[in-house]
Amino acid sequence: RYYLHAYRLACESDQAHAGYVLRILAHQAFDLGHKAHCVQLAEAALANNQGRVSAETESLYWLTLARAHAAEQDRRQSLAALTHAETLIERANDDEPPPWASLGGPPQARLASQAGHAFAALGDLAEAEKAYKRSAACWNPSTHQRIHSLTLADLAAVQCQRGHVEQACATWNTALTGMDGVKSSRTKDAVTGMRSLLTPYRGRGIKAVAALEQRAREFAKTNA
């Protein structure tokens, strides 16, 4: 409801910003599993801004469309949207994007992160792992502690799903170190997701899993 209010307010002042709110609504749709509305919202956001904003800003909408198509398991359309977003980023000039368009960080970081999410949704875990590694490399853990740690958590989840459990535990350990002292619902969700993915490996005598479980319990206590 708040996003819908934001959209109506933005429509009265800035059509480009209104399109950005539609983009957020599209992200909320596939995060909540409302797949029937993902592509429609993403296409509306793109139509609202295509050709009216800078190339870098327009790439945001193509990335959202890529995620939306991935949520519907449309690999061809998703990859086409990712390619278009990358092309826009490569040809972007030095124009300063509006503040609301730069909230997600530098363009290469956004490209890698959204590609990782898209590939993960499509079940292409090998490509998702590559994309998340690129995304993590874009962030300085000293200055962007939270987003770097969350990206590592995404990377570790994919590594675990690929069966690389000890590698995933090492990545999760680095992520947990970065999450220390960070109060965030997303970090809590990342740790909850980690423990869920590790469930099949409990009781197998894997030292890395046992040690990580202990760290996760301590994290849950201090971040309750």
Number of C-alpha atoms within 10 A of each C-alpha: 6 7 13 12 11 14 21 13 14 17 15 9 10 11 16 23 21 21 25 24 22 24 25 18 20 28 20 14 20 21 12 9 12 13 17 13 14 26 22 14 22 29 19 17 28 24 13 19 19 18 10 12 14 19 20 25 26 24 28 25 28 27 29 30 32 30 33 30 26 27 26 17 16 14 19 11 17 26 20 15 22 23 18 17 25 20 14 20 20 14 10 16 11 8 10 11 13 13 7 12 16 15 8 12 13 12 21 15 19 18 23 24 24 22 28 29 21 30 26 23 19 20 15 15 21 14 17 26 23 16 24 28 19 19 24 22 15 19 19 11 15 9 9 13 18 22 22 22 27 22 22 26 27 26 27 29 26 26 22 19 13 14 11 13 21 16 14 26 25 15 20 27 21 16 27 23 13 20 22 15 13 15 13 12 9 13 21 18 12 22 23 13 14 22 17 10 16 19 11 9 12 13 10 9 9 12 13 15 22 17 12 19 19 11 16 20 13 12 18 13 9 11 16 8
